[in-house]
Amino acid sequence: MSIVFTSTQLTGKARTHLVRLPCPFSANHFLHKDCLSAFQGLQQQAAKHGFNLQPASSFRDFQRQQVIWNSKFNGERKVHDDQGNPLNLSPLSDWEKAQAILRWSALPGGSRHHWGTEIDVFDPHLLPPQQTLQLEPWEYEQGGYFVELGQWLREHLAHFDFYLPFTQLAEHKQIGYEPWHISYLPVAQQAQQQFGPEILCEAWQQEDIAGKACLLSHLAQIFHRFFI
């Protein structure tokens, strides 16, 4: 299966590669058209084992990622450390801020969620009453309410051609551990091969990106340390 992405599809500025994902909790979930049936098969298998596997996040467009990035860079949205504790970015340089944010959030145009192959998953039936979903590692670790779901995912994802891209990273990668983030390998692998710095720079033309000058000056390092 050979798939050619356009630059606007790779950077979240187009939706022509997507189909709507039927979801009882939201009508705003979309996936790559070649990913839909595999995810639905995964959901059905999860249901047989007692899990209500649902998306917390699927396709995310450029504008949404831009809002997330800019609000974090400008101190209007929480940036946390590996334990979920909020970080104070105000005394940091632009490059220090960028590195802290990049550990858990992708650049606008640089998120794998733009491809329609990535899904953040959870089980709403396992979420305690009055508890808001955080999508932080402790929820999926021992003592967390999604620990059994995380174990099931590790054992069954490969049967449906999904994998966990943010759980076993090369040593030089400084991206946070995300046991909730699954990726449809057959399509994501092709998108990953087609994406690069020149496509990201093209997407940034005429766009308001907080810290843009700093980011461009460190782009090679960012791709080395914070992209997979």
Beta strands, then each sheet from edge to edge (+ up, - down):
strand 1: 18-20
strand 2: 30-32
strand 3: 54-57
strand 4: 118-122
strand 5: 162-163
strand 6: 181-184
sheet 1: 1+ 2-
sheet 2: 3+ 4- 6+ 5-
end
